Each structure stands twice: as C-alpha cells, then as structure tokens.
C-alpha cells in the first residue's frame, strides 16, 4: 500500500502527529506557519495544507520545490480553499477534504505503479547514456553484482556499447547472457526524449535447457542417420558392383534391369535423406545464382546437353546453402525425363513481386495432369523426391517454384524471389 505524508497546521489540543491509518496516510502537525515552512524545508511531503496567504508566496513555492514536495499544495483560508501548482501558479477552488482525497488517490496509484519494478522477480534496471546505473531492482542488483558493479556504478564496457547503440538507433536491443548458471535475455529499451534506457530481463533458463535437450537429441539422431546411410551406401555400391559383373557375363536374366533400377532408386532415396537432414541446419547466405547453376551443371556434365546461363554474374539470392541442390535437381530432371533435350537455358527476369529465375529446356515438357502434384510428397512409385526437396529448400527464405511450360515445348520452371531476397553485388576495382 502507498504511504502518503500530509503536513498541516495543528489545531489547539491536537496530537503532534497521527500514525498511518488503514489508508496509508500519515499526518504531521506544525504549530505555526513558520514551523510549517521549516518542516517543508527539512523534508518532502505529498500534501501540505497551509493558509492561502502563505501558499501563494514565492518563498513557499521555491522552498517546497527545492525540498522535493509535490508541486500541488492544498491551501485553506476563511475565503475558501485552493490548490496551488508551484510550477504553473494555477489556482482552483475546491474543498480541502476533496482535494486531499484526490491527491492521496493519485499518489497511491503512482506509488503502486512505481512498486512494479521492485516486485518483478526478473531484472529491471535503468541506465544513463553515460553507462551509469540509475536504478536496479533486487534481481537487477544480482546482475550488476555478477558484472562487478552496483546501483550508482558504471556498466561494463560491452554493455555500455549496447546502451549507446540502442539510444543512437532508438531501437530495442536484445542480448542473451549467462549469470551464475541462469540464462537471461536482457532487452535494452531506449526512453524517448531521455538520455537513458531501461533494461528488462527475462529468465530463459528452462527454455535453454529444453533447446539444448532438443539439440542433443537431434545430434544423436543425425549421428544415427549418418551411420545407417553410410552402411546403406556401402551395401548399394556392392550390389551395383555385382550387377555390373552379371551384365558382363550375360547371366542376369530378364529381371536384371529391374534389380538395377531398384538399386538406383534406393541410392537416390538415401541421398534425399542426407540432403533433407541438412535442410535449414546452416543459416541462409547470399549466393551468386549463376555460379550455383554452373556448378550444378558441371557436377552432372550431361552428355549432349549444353547450358546457356544468361544470369547477370552480380546477381545474388538470399537462400539456404542447399540452393545448389535445387539447380542440380532441375538439371537432373532434364537428363532423366526430357528425352531429346539439347539445351538448358538459365535466366532472370523482373516480375510484379520481385524477380524470377527461369530454368528452361527444349525437351518434350511436362503434361498438364502431372503439374499439380509436381512439388508435393510423392505417393506413386513413378515419382521422385527431387522437386519436393527443391520446393522445401526454397521455402526456407520465402522463395517459391512453379512450372509454367507448355507440354510439347519444353519445361519452364520459375523461381519467385521477393525484393528483399535478391541483390546485385557491387563490383570493386
């Protein structure tokens, strides 16, 4: 509950002071106007009830303001009652009881709001632009202690830079910090129009523990996947080796091609699992689209097919590092499904929503009935996983892919790149 102090002249026979009641109000008495002014000079009060002729004097105004007394003072006289604002000098008529009650309620509300930081179990601090700590609640003092400073002291240099950057940019800055075995996120919030900022801390210890447990579980799963995938690759290599030997001897019989096709399919599925495991593991980066396409084409080196890469060498897209796999899958799709294709063309053109990377070939194209499920998860044995993986890779940074070609005239894949996801690299001499 807020504690309010009221000072007024004592009537004959009244006690020297009244203890705080249930409403949290403590009333102090002064015997004479001069004694009342001395009390005001010695300490601040929330409410001062004085004769109007005293309250209106400049001396009383200056005295109250210098001591920290609230700028509103209740004045009482035979002619009526008034509230004097020390800052503006405004006066309004009202009853003393009503005015005191209003001021008490207002002070109580302000006081209750002011106690919020103290009651907060997480750190709350206020720091000046010079790095000096102006305020810290109990949890904040523990943070300061860990940093080797205290309320009234100066923040470590690293955190002074955080305050300076936040004030300069007028933006909230967040940092994670480990304090004596507990993890916190500290948000530095600049105060508009003031050369200071507030720090608000949130305990993220449990969240961090959960994240670490998930990361540890993923690490173990990835290790298991890597071991199984490695063994599968070895066995598939052995199987394909024996298939080649059988072909050479001519003893394979009519089912040899089906066995070889099944082995190749298993290999592609294992490769898909490897790539999908890496999806999103590394953060997106700016990558030269033309270079990635050239590298993908060279890694396949398809016989009888040439690449025409018309993309500006300076063009970069912000995408997952596996974007090279997207281009590889497009070329591989041409090699395996576009019978008779001789040319692959890779270009870029502006669109209504940014930029489109265009991949085309001069093969037979894709029938309309197959396009609707081209990028979904396959349900039939005739479908591969390459286009599905490509769509997933692109979606990580807001890119998308669709097929716009006409059956009989070759494929045309368009990769939509939003404005914030492409740029042209500056050439430096």
CORVEN-V535458 format. One record per backbone hydrogen bond with DSSP energy under -1.0 kcal/mol. CO is the residue of the C=O (numbers start at 1). NH is the residue of the N-H. If there is no record, write none. Layout:
{{CO,NH} {CO,NH}}
//
This chain:
{{4,26} {5,46} {5,47} {6,28} {7,49} {8,30} {11,14} {16,29} {18,27} {21,24} {24,4} {25,21} {26,6} {27,18} {28,8} {30,10} {32,36} {33,37} {34,38} {35,39} {36,40} {37,41} {38,42} {39,43} {45,70} {47,7} {50,76} {51,54} {51,55} {52,56} {54,57} {57,61} {58,62} {59,63} {60,64} {61,65} {62,66} {63,67} {64,69} {71,86} {73,84} {74,50} {75,82} {77,80} {80,77} {81,94} {82,75} {84,73} {85,89} {90,85} {92,83} {95,99} {96,100} {97,101} {98,102} {99,103} {100,104} {101,105} {102,106} {103,107} {104,108} {105,109} {106,110} {107,111} {108,112} {109,113} {110,114} {111,115} {113,116} {115,119} {116,120} {123,201} {124,137} {125,199} {126,134} {126,135} {127,197} {128,131} {131,155} {132,128} {133,152} {135,126} {137,141} {138,142} {139,143} {140,144} {141,145} {142,146} {143,147} {144,149} {145,148} {150,153} {153,133} {156,160} {157,161} {158,162} {159,163} {160,164} {161,165} {162,166} {163,167} {164,168} {165,169} {166,170} {166,171} {173,188} {175,186} {177,184} {179,182} {182,179} {183,204} {184,177} {185,202} {186,175} {187,200} {188,173} {189,198} {191,194} {194,196} {195,129} {196,191} {197,127} {198,189} {199,125} {200,187} {202,185} {204,208} {205,209} {206,210} {207,211} {208,212} {209,213} {210,214} {211,215} {212,216} {213,217} {214,218} {215,219} {216,220} {217,221} {218,222} {219,223} {220,224} {221,225} {222,226} {223,227} {224,228} {225,229} {226,230} {227,231} {228,232} {229,233} {230,234} {231,235} {232,236} {233,237} {234,238} {235,239} {236,240} {237,241} {238,242} {239,243} {240,244} {241,245} {242,246} {243,247} {244,248} {245,249} {246,250} {246,251} {253,256} {255,259} {256,260} {257,261} {258,262} {259,263} {260,264} {261,265} {262,266} {263,267} {264,268} {265,269} {266,270} {267,271} {268,272} {269,273} {270,274} {271,275} {272,276} {273,277} {274,278} {278,281} {285,319} {287,317} {288,292} {289,293} {290,294} {291,295} {292,296} {293,297} {294,298} {295,299} {296,300} {297,301} {302,305} {306,344} {308,346} {312,315} {314,425} {315,289} {316,423} {317,287} {319,285} {320,323} {322,325} {323,327} {324,328} {325,329} {326,330} {327,331} {328,332} {329,333} {330,334} {331,335} {332,336} {333,337} {334,338} {337,339} {338,341} {342,306} {343,362} {344,308} {345,360} {346,310} {347,358} {349,356} {351,354} {354,351} {355,417} {356,349} {357,415} {358,347} {359,413} {360,345} {364,408} {367,370} {368,371} {371,374} {380,383} {385,389} {386,390} {387,391} {388,392} {389,393} {390,394} {391,395} {394,397} {394,399} {395,398} {400,416} {402,414} {406,409} {411,361} {412,404} {413,359} {414,402} {415,357} {416,400} {417,355} {418,421} {421,318} {423,316}}
//
